[in-house]
Amino acid sequence: MKTGATIAAILYTGLLLVAGTIPKQNEQNDRESSPLEKLLNGNERFASMKQLHPHESKKRLDEIAAGQHPVAAVVCCSDSRVPPELIFDQGLGDLFVVRTAGNLMGGLEIGSIEYAVEHLGVKEVIVMGHKECGAVKAFVAGKEVPGHIQDIVDSIKAEHEIQEVPSNDLHLLDDCIKANILHGIHQLKNQSVILAEKIKTGELHVSAACYDLAKGKVELVKE
C-alpha cells in the first residue's frame, strides 16, 4: 500500500513530465504550421497565459548574431500595449516589425517590408491594428491636435477606406479601425511591385488583423 508521501511524489513527477511534454508538442506544432498559423497559435498561448517564451536564450543570441531569418513581418501600432513579440509569443529574431502610430505606412515603411520579403525571405506579412487605437480616436473626434500629430490625423482622414465609413455609423470607431487596417493591406498590394508580384505567384501571403486590448486576442480581418 502506497503512503501519502509516495502518492504525492508520483503525482509531482507526472506533472513535471506533462509540463515538459506540452511545450515540446507546441514547438512541434509550430514547426509544422504555416507562418500565420504559428503566430495565431502563439497568440492563443499569450491570451491564455500559457506562453512558451521561445528564443530568449544565450544560444539564440549567438544564432542570430550572424544573420536573421524572421518567420513573418508585422506592421502594427506604436502603442505600448501592442508589442507583437509578446502578443504572438515569439522571441529574438522571429519577427521583423514596423511600428508607427496608427500602423500608418509611407514609402519608408513599405520599403522596410519589401526588404524583409526580398532579402530576408519573409513569406507572411501581417498588418495589425488594435481596438481603442488613439490615432484613429483622434481622427474620429475631429478636433485639432498639436504639432506633427496632425499629420497622423490627416493621413488617416485621407484614406479611401476611412472615407467610405458613414459619419453616423453606430460603431464608428471600430469600423474606422478596421478600415484603417484594410488601407494598410491595400497599400502593400497596390503600391509595391515587389510585393504584388510575390503575392500573385503565391510566394507571399498578406493578412489583416485586429488586436483586442482587453482580451489579448488577435482576430483576422476580412477584406
mmCIF file of the C-alpha atoms, coordinates in Angstrom:
data_MODEL
# 
_entry.id   MODEL 
# 
loop_
_atom_site.group_PDB 
_atom_site.id 
_atom_site.type_symbol 
_atom_site.label_atom_id 
_atom_site.label_alt_id 
_atom_site.label_comp_id 
_atom_site.label_asym_id 
_atom_site.label_entity_id 
_atom_site.label_seq_id 
_atom_site.pdbx_PDB_ins_code 
_atom_site.Cartn_x 
_atom_site.Cartn_y 
_atom_site.Cartn_z 
_atom_site.occupancy 
_atom_site.B_iso_or_equiv 
_atom_site.pdbx_formal_charge 
_atom_site.auth_seq_id 
_atom_site.auth_comp_id 
_atom_site.auth_asym_id 
_atom_site.auth_atom_id 
_atom_site.pdbx_PDB_model_num 
ATOM 1   C CA . MET A 1 1   ? 0.000   0.000  0.000   1.00 0.00 ? 1   MET A CA 1 
ATOM 2   C CA . LYS A 1 2   ? 1.414   3.367  -1.075  1.00 0.00 ? 2   LYS A CA 1 
ATOM 3   C CA . THR A 1 3   ? 1.842   6.066  1.544   1.00 0.00 ? 3   THR A CA 1 
ATOM 4   C CA . GLY A 1 4   ? 0.599   9.615  1.091   1.00 0.00 ? 4   GLY A CA 1 
ATOM 5   C CA . ALA A 1 5   ? 4.164   10.813 0.506   1.00 0.00 ? 5   ALA A CA 1 
ATOM 6   C CA . THR A 1 6   ? 4.707   8.221  -2.227  1.00 0.00 ? 6   THR A CA 1 
ATOM 7   C CA . ILE A 1 7   ? 1.480   9.142  -3.993  1.00 0.00 ? 7   ILE A CA 1 
ATOM 8   C CA . ALA A 1 8   ? 2.399   12.832 -3.817  1.00 0.00 ? 8   ALA A CA 1 
ATOM 9   C CA . ALA A 1 9   ? 5.814   12.079 -5.310  1.00 0.00 ? 9   ALA A CA 1 
ATOM 10  C CA . ILE A 1 10  ? 4.231   10.134 -8.181  1.00 0.00 ? 10  ILE A CA 1 
ATOM 11  C CA . LEU A 1 11  ? 1.783   12.949 -8.903  1.00 0.00 ? 11  LEU A CA 1 
ATOM 12  C CA . TYR A 1 12  ? 4.551   15.532 -8.819  1.00 0.00 ? 12  TYR A CA 1 
ATOM 13  C CA . THR A 1 13  ? 6.699   13.505 -11.213 1.00 0.00 ? 13  THR A CA 1 
ATOM 14  C CA . GLY A 1 14  ? 3.705   13.143 -13.533 1.00 0.00 ? 14  GLY A CA 1 
ATOM 15  C CA . LEU A 1 15  ? 3.124   16.888 -13.544 1.00 0.00 ? 15  LEU A CA 1 
ATOM 16  C CA . LEU A 1 16  ? 6.754   17.521 -14.433 1.00 0.00 ? 16  LEU A CA 1 
ATOM 17  C CA . LEU A 1 17  ? 6.562   15.055 -17.309 1.00 0.00 ? 17  LEU A CA 1 
ATOM 18  C CA . VAL A 1 18  ? 3.373   16.640 -18.642 1.00 0.00 ? 18  VAL A CA 1 
ATOM 19  C CA . ALA A 1 19  ? 4.793   20.147 -18.242 1.00 0.00 ? 19  ALA A CA 1 
ATOM 20  C CA . GLY A 1 20  ? 7.844   19.107 -20.220 1.00 0.00 ? 20  GLY A CA 1 
ATOM 21  C CA . THR A 1 21  ? 5.815   17.379 -22.913 1.00 0.00 ? 21  THR A CA 1 
ATOM 22  C CA . ILE A 1 22  ? 3.330   20.186 -23.672 1.00 0.00 ? 22  ILE A CA 1 
ATOM 23  C CA . PRO A 1 23  ? 5.960   22.774 -24.683 1.00 0.00 ? 23  PRO A CA 1 
ATOM 24  C CA . LYS A 1 24  ? 7.654   20.198 -26.926 1.00 0.00 ? 24  LYS A CA 1 
ATOM 25  C CA . GLN A 1 25  ? 4.314   19.372 -28.548 1.00 0.00 ? 25  GLN A CA 1 
ATOM 26  C CA . ASN A 1 26  ? 3.591   23.065 -29.076 1.00 0.00 ? 26  ASN A CA 1 
ATOM 27  C CA . GLU A 1 27  ? 7.022   23.619 -30.596 1.00 0.00 ? 27  GLU A CA 1 
ATOM 28  C CA . GLN A 1 28  ? 6.494   20.691 -32.964 1.00 0.00 ? 28  GLN A CA 1 
ATOM 29  C CA . ASN A 1 29  ? 3.054   22.017 -33.953 1.00 0.00 ? 29  ASN A CA 1 
ATOM 30  C CA . ASP A 1 30  ? 4.608   25.409 -34.698 1.00 0.00 ? 30  ASP A CA 1 
ATOM 31  C CA . ARG A 1 31  ? 7.274   23.847 -36.916 1.00 0.00 ? 31  ARG A CA 1 
ATOM 32  C CA . GLU A 1 32  ? 4.578   22.044 -38.905 1.00 0.00 ? 32  GLU A CA 1 
ATOM 33  C CA . SER A 1 33  ? 2.347   25.144 -39.235 1.00 0.00 ? 33  SER A CA 1 
ATOM 34  C CA . SER A 1 34  ? 2.299   27.968 -41.754 1.00 0.00 ? 34  SER A CA 1 
ATOM 35  C CA . PRO A 1 35  ? 3.812   31.268 -40.545 1.00 0.00 ? 35  PRO A CA 1 
ATOM 36  C CA . LEU A 1 36  ? 0.336   32.709 -39.954 1.00 0.00 ? 36  LEU A CA 1 
ATOM 37  C CA . GLU A 1 37  ? -0.803  29.632 -38.039 1.00 0.00 ? 37  GLU A CA 1 
ATOM 38  C CA . LYS A 1 38  ? 2.363   29.764 -35.963 1.00 0.00 ? 38  LYS A CA 1 
ATOM 39  C CA . LEU A 1 39  ? 1.639   33.337 -34.918 1.00 0.00 ? 39  LEU A CA 1 
ATOM 40  C CA . LEU A 1 40  ? -2.028  32.656 -34.199 1.00 0.00 ? 40  LEU A CA 1 
ATOM 41  C CA . ASN A 1 41  ? -1.020  29.620 -32.120 1.00 0.00 ? 41  ASN A CA 1 
ATOM 42  C CA . GLY A 1 42  ? 1.361   31.861 -30.213 1.00 0.00 ? 42  GLY A CA 1 
ATOM 43  C CA . ASN A 1 43  ? -1.410  34.377 -29.626 1.00 0.00 ? 43  ASN A CA 1 
ATOM 44  C CA . GLU A 1 44  ? -3.633  31.612 -28.248 1.00 0.00 ? 44  GLU A CA 1 
ATOM 45  C CA . ARG A 1 45  ? -0.899  30.830 -25.751 1.00 0.00 ? 45  ARG A CA 1 
ATOM 46  C CA . PHE A 1 46  ? -0.487  34.502 -24.861 1.00 0.00 ? 46  PHE A CA 1 
ATOM 47  C CA . ALA A 1 47  ? -4.217  35.115 -24.394 1.00 0.00 ? 47  ALA A CA 1 
ATOM 48  C CA . SER A 1 48  ? -4.474  32.084 -22.102 1.00 0.00 ? 48  SER A CA 1 
ATOM 49  C CA . MET A 1 49  ? -1.222  32.981 -20.295 1.00 0.00 ? 49  MET A CA 1 
ATOM 50  C CA . LYS A 1 50  ? 0.470   29.720 -21.347 1.00 0.00 ? 50  LYS A CA 1 
ATOM 51  C CA . GLN A 1 51  ? 3.404   31.250 -23.200 1.00 0.00 ? 51  GLN A CA 1 
ATOM 52  C CA . LEU A 1 52  ? 6.481   29.271 -24.192 1.00 0.00 ? 52  LEU A CA 1 
ATOM 53  C CA . HIS A 1 53  ? 8.723   32.386 -24.303 1.00 0.00 ? 53  HIS A CA 1 
ATOM 54  C CA . PRO A 1 54  ? 10.817  30.878 -27.121 1.00 0.00 ? 54  PRO A CA 1 
ATOM 55  C CA . HIS A 1 55  ? 14.199  32.070 -28.337 1.00 0.00 ? 55  HIS A CA 1 
ATOM 56  C CA . GLU A 1 56  ? 15.240  34.070 -25.293 1.00 0.00 ? 56  GLU A CA 1 
ATOM 57  C CA . SER A 1 57  ? 18.463  32.193 -24.536 1.00 0.00 ? 57  SER A CA 1 
ATOM 58  C CA . LYS A 1 58  ? 22.157  32.970 -24.950 1.00 0.00 ? 58  LYS A CA 1 
ATOM 59  C CA . LYS A 1 59  ? 22.211  30.261 -27.597 1.00 0.00 ? 59  LYS A CA 1 
ATOM 60  C CA . ARG A 1 60  ? 19.606  32.194 -29.580 1.00 0.00 ? 60  ARG A CA 1 
ATOM 61  C CA . LEU A 1 61  ? 21.659  35.385 -29.247 1.00 0.00 ? 61  LEU A CA 1 
ATOM 62  C CA . ASP A 1 62  ? 24.634  33.570 -30.751 1.00 0.00 ? 62  ASP A CA 1 
ATOM 63  C CA . GLU A 1 63  ? 22.486  32.099 -33.554 1.00 0.00 ? 63  GLU A CA 1 
ATOM 64  C CA . ILE A 1 64  ? 21.067  35.403 -34.757 1.00 0.00 ? 64  ILE A CA 1 
ATOM 65  C CA . ALA A 1 65  ? 24.286  37.411 -34.400 1.00 0.00 ? 65  ALA A CA 1 
ATOM 66  C CA . ALA A 1 66  ? 25.326  36.109 -37.816 1.00 0.00 ? 66  ALA A CA 1 
ATOM 67  C CA . GLY A 1 67  ? 22.013  36.866 -39.533 1.00 0.00 ? 67  GLY A CA 1 
ATOM 68  C CA . GLN A 1 68  ? 18.245  36.971 -39.241 1.00 0.00 ? 68  GLN A CA 1 
ATOM 69  C CA . HIS A 1 69  ? 15.547  34.725 -40.643 1.00 0.00 ? 69  HIS A CA 1 
ATOM 70  C CA . PRO A 1 70  ? 12.235  36.040 -39.272 1.00 0.00 ? 70  PRO A CA 1 
ATOM 71  C CA . VAL A 1 71  ? 9.160   33.892 -39.709 1.00 0.00 ? 71  VAL A CA 1 
ATOM 72  C CA . ALA A 1 72  ? 6.954   36.898 -40.529 1.00 0.00 ? 72  ALA A CA 1 
ATOM 73  C CA . ALA A 1 73  ? 6.816   40.687 -40.808 1.00 0.00 ? 73  ALA A CA 1 
ATOM 74  C CA . VAL A 1 74  ? 4.338   42.659 -38.721 1.00 0.00 ? 74  VAL A CA 1 
ATOM 75  C CA . VAL A 1 75  ? 3.166   46.223 -39.327 1.00 0.00 ? 75  VAL A CA 1 
ATOM 76  C CA . CYS A 1 76  ? 1.487   47.475 -36.171 1.00 0.00 ? 76  CYS A CA 1 
ATOM 77  C CA . CYS A 1 77  ? 0.806   50.473 -33.959 1.00 0.00 ? 77  CYS A CA 1 
ATOM 78  C CA . SER A 1 78  ? 3.452   52.058 -31.748 1.00 0.00 ? 78  SER A CA 1 
ATOM 79  C CA . ASP A 1 79  ? 1.052   51.772 -28.792 1.00 0.00 ? 79  ASP A CA 1 
ATOM 80  C CA . SER A 1 80  ? 2.947   50.406 -25.778 1.00 0.00 ? 80  SER A CA 1 
ATOM 81  C CA . ARG A 1 81  ? 0.164   47.895 -25.156 1.00 0.00 ? 81  ARG A CA 1 
ATOM 82  C CA . VAL A 1 82  ? 0.689   46.181 -28.516 1.00 0.00 ? 82  VAL A CA 1 
ATOM 83  C CA . PRO A 1 83  ? 4.157   44.544 -28.515 1.00 0.00 ? 83  PRO A CA 1 
ATOM 84  C CA . PRO A 1 84  ? 3.958   41.922 -31.301 1.00 0.00 ? 84  PRO A CA 1 
ATOM 85  C CA . GLU A 1 85  ? 6.696   39.652 -29.949 1.00 0.00 ? 85  GLU A CA 1 
ATOM 86  C CA . LEU A 1 86  ? 4.741   39.241 -26.703 1.00 0.00 ? 86  LEU A CA 1 
ATOM 87  C CA . ILE A 1 87  ? 1.289   39.089 -28.298 1.00 0.00 ? 87  ILE A CA 1 
ATOM 88  C CA . PHE A 1 88  ? 2.387   36.293 -30.644 1.00 0.00 ? 88  PHE A CA 1 
ATOM 89  C CA . ASP A 1 89  ? 4.650   34.585 -28.072 1.00 0.00 ? 89  ASP A CA 1 
ATOM 90  C CA . GLN A 1 90  ? 7.748   34.890 -30.248 1.00 0.00 ? 90  GLN A CA 1 
ATOM 91  C CA . GLY A 1 91  ? 11.348  35.624 -29.398 1.00 0.00 ? 91  GLY A CA 1 
ATOM 92  C CA . LEU A 1 92  ? 14.577  37.143 -30.648 1.00 0.00 ? 92  LEU A CA 1 
ATOM 93  C CA . GLY A 1 93  ? 14.870  37.080 -34.434 1.00 0.00 ? 93  GLY A CA 1 
ATOM 94  C CA . ASP A 1 94  ? 11.360  35.719 -35.007 1.00 0.00 ? 94  ASP A CA 1 
ATOM 95  C CA . LEU A 1 95  ? 9.559   38.844 -36.220 1.00 0.00 ? 95  LEU A CA 1 
ATOM 96  C CA . PHE A 1 96  ? 10.509  41.741 -38.491 1.00 0.00 ? 96  PHE A CA 1 
ATOM 97  C CA . VAL A 1 97  ? 8.495   44.613 -37.050 1.00 0.00 ? 97  VAL A CA 1 
ATOM 98  C CA . VAL A 1 98  ? 7.491   48.031 -38.377 1.00 0.00 ? 98  VAL A CA 1 
ATOM 99  C CA . ARG A 1 99  ? 5.665   50.218 -35.847 1.00 0.00 ? 99  ARG A CA 1 
ATOM 100 C CA . THR A 1 100 ? 4.099   53.635 -36.306 1.00 0.00 ? 100 THR A CA 1 
ATOM 101 C CA . ALA A 1 101 ? 1.189   55.421 -34.656 1.00 0.00 ? 101 ALA A CA 1 
ATOM 102 C CA . GLY A 1 102 ? -1.989  54.041 -36.184 1.00 0.00 ? 102 GLY A CA 1 
ATOM 103 C CA . ASN A 1 103 ? 0.089   51.448 -38.098 1.00 0.00 ? 103 ASN A CA 1 
ATOM 104 C CA . LEU A 1 104 ? 0.394   54.062 -40.862 1.00 0.00 ? 104 LEU A CA 1 
ATOM 105 C CA . MET A 1 105 ? 2.681   53.443 -43.811 1.00 0.00 ? 105 MET A CA 1 
ATOM 106 C CA . GLY A 1 106 ? 4.518   55.571 -46.323 1.00 0.00 ? 106 GLY A CA 1 
ATOM 107 C CA . GLY A 1 107 ? 7.403   54.822 -48.637 1.00 0.00 ? 107 GLY A CA 1 
ATOM 108 C CA . LEU A 1 108 ? 9.899   54.127 -45.845 1.00 0.00 ? 108 LEU A CA 1 
ATOM 109 C CA . GLU A 1 109 ? 7.644   51.621 -44.108 1.00 0.00 ? 109 GLU A CA 1 
ATOM 110 C CA . ILE A 1 110 ? 6.669   49.851 -47.334 1.00 0.00 ? 110 ILE A CA 1 
ATOM 111 C CA . GLY A 1 111 ? 10.339  49.744 -48.294 1.00 0.00 ? 111 GLY A CA 1 
ATOM 112 C CA . SER A 1 112 ? 11.117  48.101 -44.955 1.00 0.00 ? 112 SER A CA 1 
ATOM 113 C CA . ILE A 1 113 ? 8.576   45.380 -45.676 1.00 0.00 ? 113 ILE A CA 1 
ATOM 114 C CA . GLU A 1 114 ? 9.993   44.941 -49.181 1.00 0.00 ? 114 GLU A CA 1 
ATOM 115 C CA . TYR A 1 115 ? 13.405  44.413 -47.582 1.00 0.00 ? 115 TYR A CA 1 
ATOM 116 C CA . ALA A 1 116 ? 12.007  41.752 -45.255 1.00 0.00 ? 116 ALA A CA 1 
ATOM 117 C CA . VAL A 1 117 ? 10.390  39.921 -48.164 1.00 0.00 ? 117 VAL A CA 1 
ATOM 118 C CA . GLU A 1 118 ? 13.097  40.392 -50.802 1.00 0.00 ? 118 GLU A CA 1 
ATOM 119 C CA . HIS A 1 119 ? 16.230  39.939 -48.685 1.00 0.00 ? 119 HIS A CA 1 
ATOM 120 C CA . LEU A 1 120 ? 15.136  38.015 -45.597 1.00 0.00 ? 120 LEU A CA 1 
ATOM 121 C CA . GLY A 1 121 ? 12.746  35.600 -47.292 1.00 0.00 ? 121 GLY A CA 1 
ATOM 122 C CA . VAL A 1 122 ? 9.666   36.526 -45.266 1.00 0.00 ? 122 VAL A CA 1 
ATOM 123 C CA . LYS A 1 123 ? 6.572   34.707 -46.566 1.00 0.00 ? 123 LYS A CA 1 
ATOM 124 C CA . GLU A 1 124 ? 3.922   36.270 -44.313 1.00 0.00 ? 124 GLU A CA 1 
ATOM 125 C CA . VAL A 1 125 ? 3.134   39.934 -43.648 1.00 0.00 ? 125 VAL A CA 1 
ATOM 126 C CA . ILE A 1 126 ? 0.518   40.969 -41.095 1.00 0.00 ? 126 ILE A CA 1 
ATOM 127 C CA . VAL A 1 127 ? -0.934  44.467 -40.840 1.00 0.00 ? 127 VAL A CA 1 
ATOM 128 C CA . MET A 1 128 ? -2.307  44.627 -37.293 1.00 0.00 ? 128 MET A CA 1 
ATOM 129 C CA . GLY A 1 129 ? -4.349  47.443 -35.832 1.00 0.00 ? 129 GLY A CA 1 
ATOM 130 C CA . HIS A 1 130 ? -5.949  47.331 -32.409 1.00 0.00 ? 130 HIS A CA 1 
ATOM 131 C CA . LYS A 1 131 ? -9.113  48.302 -30.611 1.00 0.00 ? 131 LYS A CA 1 
ATOM 132 C CA . GLU A 1 132 ? -9.230  51.697 -28.906 1.00 0.00 ? 132 GLU A CA 1 
ATOM 133 C CA . CYS A 1 133 ? -6.476  52.975 -31.200 1.00 0.00 ? 133 CYS A CA 1 
ATOM 134 C CA . GLY A 1 134 ? -5.582  56.504 -30.103 1.00 0.00 ? 134 GLY A CA 1 
ATOM 135 C CA . ALA A 1 135 ? -4.629  57.648 -33.607 1.00 0.00 ? 135 ALA A CA 1 
ATOM 136 C CA . VAL A 1 136 ? -7.978  56.616 -35.053 1.00 0.00 ? 136 VAL A CA 1 
ATOM 137 C CA . LYS A 1 137 ? -9.751  58.033 -31.988 1.00 0.00 ? 137 LYS A CA 1 
ATOM 138 C CA . ALA A 1 138 ? -8.138  61.403 -32.690 1.00 0.00 ? 138 ALA A CA 1 
ATOM 139 C CA . PHE A 1 139 ? -9.478  61.293 -36.246 1.00 0.00 ? 139 PHE A CA 1 
ATOM 140 C CA . VAL A 1 140 ? -12.973 60.309 -35.102 1.00 0.00 ? 140 VAL A CA 1 
ATOM 141 C CA . ALA A 1 141 ? -13.016 63.113 -32.502 1.00 0.00 ? 141 ALA A CA 1 
ATOM 142 C CA . GLY A 1 142 ? -12.430 65.607 -35.309 1.00 0.00 ? 142 GLY A CA 1 
ATOM 143 C CA . LYS A 1 143 ? -10.592 68.110 -33.141 1.00 0.00 ? 143 LYS A CA 1 
ATOM 144 C CA . GLU A 1 144 ? -7.383  69.946 -33.949 1.00 0.00 ? 144 GLU A CA 1 
ATOM 145 C CA . VAL A 1 145 ? -4.298  68.346 -32.424 1.00 0.00 ? 145 VAL A CA 1 
ATOM 146 C CA . PRO A 1 146 ? -0.851  69.886 -31.798 1.00 0.00 ? 146 PRO A CA 1 
ATOM 147 C CA . GLY A 1 147 ? 2.322   69.592 -33.828 1.00 0.00 ? 147 GLY A CA 1 
ATOM 148 C CA . HIS A 1 148 ? 3.001   66.739 -36.198 1.00 0.00 ? 148 HIS A CA 1 
ATOM 149 C CA . ILE A 1 149 ? 0.286   64.674 -34.539 1.00 0.00 ? 149 ILE A CA 1 
ATOM 150 C CA . GLN A 1 150 ? -1.959  66.478 -37.021 1.00 0.00 ? 150 GLN A CA 1 
ATOM 151 C CA . ASP A 1 151 ? -0.026  64.717 -39.807 1.00 0.00 ? 151 ASP A CA 1 
ATOM 152 C CA . ILE A 1 152 ? -1.182  61.400 -38.370 1.00 0.00 ? 152 ILE A CA 1 
ATOM 153 C CA . VAL A 1 153 ? -4.823  62.506 -38.240 1.00 0.00 ? 153 VAL A CA 1 
ATOM 154 C CA . ASP A 1 154 ? -4.642  63.963 -41.755 1.00 0.00 ? 154 ASP A CA 1 
ATOM 155 C CA . SER A 1 155 ? -3.140  60.739 -43.088 1.00 0.00 ? 155 SER A CA 1 
ATOM 156 C CA . ILE A 1 156 ? -5.984  58.681 -41.635 1.00 0.00 ? 156 ILE A CA 1 
ATOM 157 C CA . LYS A 1 157 ? -8.542  61.190 -42.906 1.00 0.00 ? 157 LYS A CA 1 
ATOM 158 C CA . ALA A 1 158 ? -7.172  60.814 -46.455 1.00 0.00 ? 158 ALA A CA 1 
ATOM 159 C CA . GLU A 1 159 ? -7.591  57.016 -46.532 1.00 0.00 ? 159 GLU A CA 1 
ATOM 160 C CA . HIS A 1 160 ? -10.196 55.964 -49.092 1.00 0.00 ? 160 HIS A CA 1 
ATOM 161 C CA . GLU A 1 161 ? -11.389 53.131 -46.875 1.00 0.00 ? 161 GLU A CA 1 
ATOM 162 C CA . ILE A 1 162 ? -11.939 55.555 -43.994 1.00 0.00 ? 162 ILE A CA 1 
ATOM 163 C CA . GLN A 1 163 ? -13.892 57.927 -46.216 1.00 0.00 ? 163 GLN A CA 1 
ATOM 164 C CA . GLU A 1 164 ? -16.338 55.133 -47.036 1.00 0.00 ? 164 GLU A CA 1 
ATOM 165 C CA . VAL A 1 165 ? -17.332 54.731 -43.362 1.00 0.00 ? 165 VAL A CA 1 
ATOM 166 C CA . PRO A 1 166 ? -20.552 56.748 -42.747 1.00 0.00 ? 166 PRO A CA 1 
ATOM 167 C CA . SER A 1 167 ? -20.183 59.507 -40.147 1.00 0.00 ? 167 SER A CA 1 
ATOM 168 C CA . ASN A 1 168 ? -23.393 58.282 -38.438 1.00 0.00 ? 168 ASN A CA 1 
ATOM 169 C CA . ASP A 1 169 ? -22.098 54.701 -38.156 1.00 0.00 ? 169 ASP A CA 1 
ATOM 170 C CA . LEU A 1 170 ? -23.213 53.248 -34.812 1.00 0.00 ? 170 LEU A CA 1 
ATOM 171 C CA . HIS A 1 171 ? -19.838 51.515 -34.483 1.00 0.00 ? 171 HIS A CA 1 
ATOM 172 C CA . LEU A 1 172 ? -17.820 54.372 -35.909 1.00 0.00 ? 172 LEU A CA 1 
ATOM 173 C CA . LEU A 1 173 ? -14.565 53.844 -34.014 1.00 0.00 ? 173 LEU A CA 1 
ATOM 174 C CA . ASP A 1 174 ? -14.393 50.072 -34.526 1.00 0.00 ? 174 ASP A CA 1 
ATOM 175 C CA . ASP A 1 175 ? -15.311 50.340 -38.202 1.00 0.00 ? 175 ASP A CA 1 
ATOM 176 C CA . CYS A 1 176 ? -12.766 53.106 -38.766 1.00 0.00 ? 176 CYS A CA 1 
ATOM 177 C CA . ILE A 1 177 ? -10.103 50.962 -37.099 1.00 0.00 ? 177 ILE A CA 1 
ATOM 178 C CA . LYS A 1 178 ? -10.925 48.085 -39.466 1.00 0.00 ? 178 LYS A CA 1 
ATOM 179 C CA . ALA A 1 179 ? -10.951 50.447 -42.453 1.00 0.00 ? 179 ALA A CA 1 
ATOM 180 C CA . ASN A 1 180 ? -7.541  51.753 -41.428 1.00 0.00 ? 180 ASN A CA 1 
ATOM 181 C CA . ILE A 1 181 ? -6.164  48.204 -41.209 1.00 0.00 ? 181 ILE A CA 1 
ATOM 182 C CA . LEU A 1 182 ? -7.513  47.341 -44.647 1.00 0.00 ? 182 LEU A CA 1 
ATOM 183 C CA . HIS A 1 183 ? -5.983  50.509 -46.044 1.00 0.00 ? 183 HIS A CA 1 
ATOM 184 C CA . GLY A 1 184 ? -2.594  49.182 -44.965 1.00 0.00 ? 184 GLY A CA 1 
ATOM 185 C CA . ILE A 1 185 ? -3.257  45.879 -46.716 1.00 0.00 ? 185 ILE A CA 1 
ATOM 186 C CA . HIS A 1 186 ? -4.249  47.669 -49.907 1.00 0.00 ? 186 HIS A CA 1 
ATOM 187 C CA . GLN A 1 187 ? -1.119  49.816 -49.737 1.00 0.00 ? 187 GLN A CA 1 
ATOM 188 C CA . LEU A 1 188 ? 1.128   46.760 -49.646 1.00 0.00 ? 188 LEU A CA 1 
ATOM 189 C CA . LYS A 1 189 ? -0.753  45.129 -52.516 1.00 0.00 ? 189 LYS A CA 1 
ATOM 190 C CA . ASN A 1 190 ? -1.100  48.196 -54.722 1.00 0.00 ? 190 ASN A CA 1 
ATOM 191 C CA . GLN A 1 191 ? 1.906   50.393 -54.002 1.00 0.00 ? 191 GLN A CA 1 
ATOM 192 C CA . SER A 1 192 ? 4.675   47.809 -54.193 1.00 0.00 ? 192 SER A CA 1 
ATOM 193 C CA . VAL A 1 193 ? 5.552   45.972 -57.394 1.00 0.00 ? 193 VAL A CA 1 
ATOM 194 C CA . ILE A 1 194 ? 7.872   43.673 -55.428 1.00 0.00 ? 194 ILE A CA 1 
ATOM 195 C CA . LEU A 1 195 ? 5.141   42.569 -53.021 1.00 0.00 ? 195 LEU A CA 1 
ATOM 196 C CA . ALA A 1 196 ? 2.397   42.413 -55.669 1.00 0.00 ? 196 ALA A CA 1 
ATOM 197 C CA . GLU A 1 197 ? 4.419   40.020 -57.819 1.00 0.00 ? 197 GLU A CA 1 
ATOM 198 C CA . LYS A 1 198 ? 5.174   37.699 -54.906 1.00 0.00 ? 198 LYS A CA 1 
ATOM 199 C CA . ILE A 1 199 ? 1.531   37.728 -53.808 1.00 0.00 ? 199 ILE A CA 1 
ATOM 200 C CA . LYS A 1 200 ? 0.495   36.847 -57.371 1.00 0.00 ? 200 LYS A CA 1 
ATOM 201 C CA . THR A 1 201 ? 2.884   33.883 -57.545 1.00 0.00 ? 201 THR A CA 1 
ATOM 202 C CA . GLY A 1 202 ? 1.888   32.663 -54.072 1.00 0.00 ? 202 GLY A CA 1 
ATOM 203 C CA . GLU A 1 203 ? 5.318   33.329 -52.580 1.00 0.00 ? 203 GLU A CA 1 
ATOM 204 C CA . LEU A 1 204 ? 3.865   35.868 -50.146 1.00 0.00 ? 204 LEU A CA 1 
ATOM 205 C CA . HIS A 1 205 ? 0.720   35.962 -48.034 1.00 0.00 ? 205 HIS A CA 1 
ATOM 206 C CA . VAL A 1 206 ? -0.594  39.222 -46.568 1.00 0.00 ? 206 VAL A CA 1 
ATOM 207 C CA . SER A 1 207 ? -3.078  39.242 -43.683 1.00 0.00 ? 207 SER A CA 1 
ATOM 208 C CA . ALA A 1 208 ? -5.116  41.892 -41.854 1.00 0.00 ? 208 ALA A CA 1 
ATOM 209 C CA . ALA A 1 209 ? -5.614  41.558 -38.111 1.00 0.00 ? 209 ALA A CA 1 
ATOM 210 C CA . CYS A 1 210 ? -7.003  43.446 -35.133 1.00 0.00 ? 210 CYS A CA 1 
ATOM 211 C CA . TYR A 1 211 ? -5.810  43.060 -31.535 1.00 0.00 ? 211 TYR A CA 1 
ATOM 212 C CA . ASP A 1 212 ? -8.251  43.252 -28.640 1.00 0.00 ? 212 ASP A CA 1 
ATOM 213 C CA . LEU A 1 213 ? -6.515  45.020 -25.755 1.00 0.00 ? 213 LEU A CA 1 
ATOM 214 C CA . ALA A 1 214 ? -8.858  43.633 -23.101 1.00 0.00 ? 214 ALA A CA 1 
ATOM 215 C CA . LYS A 1 215 ? -8.875  40.009 -24.267 1.00 0.00 ? 215 LYS A CA 1 
ATOM 216 C CA . GLY A 1 216 ? -5.319  39.721 -25.526 1.00 0.00 ? 216 GLY A CA 1 
ATOM 217 C CA . LYS A 1 217 ? -6.690  38.139 -28.694 1.00 0.00 ? 217 LYS A CA 1 
ATOM 218 C CA . VAL A 1 218 ? -5.799  38.729 -32.323 1.00 0.00 ? 218 VAL A CA 1 
ATOM 219 C CA . GLU A 1 219 ? -8.596  38.312 -34.851 1.00 0.00 ? 219 GLU A CA 1 
ATOM 220 C CA . LEU A 1 220 ? -8.171  38.281 -38.620 1.00 0.00 ? 220 LEU A CA 1 
ATOM 221 C CA . VAL A 1 221 ? -9.992  40.998 -40.544 1.00 0.00 ? 221 VAL A CA 1 
ATOM 222 C CA . LYS A 1 222 ? -11.651 40.088 -43.837 1.00 0.00 ? 222 LYS A CA 1 
ATOM 223 C CA . GLU A 1 223 ? -11.288 42.367 -46.848 1.00 0.00 ? 223 GLU A CA 1 
# 
